[in-house]
Amino acid sequence: MAKILVFNPSNNVMEVYYRGLDQYMPYAKNMTVREFRGSSNSDLLWTDRRLMEAWNKLRTTYGKPIKIGYAFKRIWQGGHGEQSQHYAGMALDMAQNVSSAERDKIRILAETLGVFSYVEPKALTPTWVSANLEKGYYYLSEYIYKQKKVENI
Ligand SMILES: [Zn+2]
């Protein structure tokens, strides 16, 4: 069971959910809590409704399963720059398990849909597709969590 904080920009509310790892993420279709948690073992996760909706659009338009290898990370897990959107629960690393040609299709689709702020160019992430929402959406950064602003949610 994981505690999941989801910022909902339509009413500026930080919503709280408790979900099992095999249940879907709030607002998401075809993305389990386990997939969003990726390699993190944290029982506390956070994201923004807009990332879930961006995923839904990508997944629905593509029309086939898309593996999510990594998404949420706590800052102490390392592996990314301090400003990484992974720590804000705003980044998806996908399509690690398909051919390069199929991955190109997913990358191009993610770019052309315009639902993500940024999709890494192929040269930077040749063996996965990295898409995220921008830093302006950092409602639930590790920094805010450390300031205990969400402790009582
Ligand atoms: Zn990444």
Residues whose N, C-alpha, C, O or C-beta is under 5 A from the ligand:
A	BS01	ZN	D93 S130
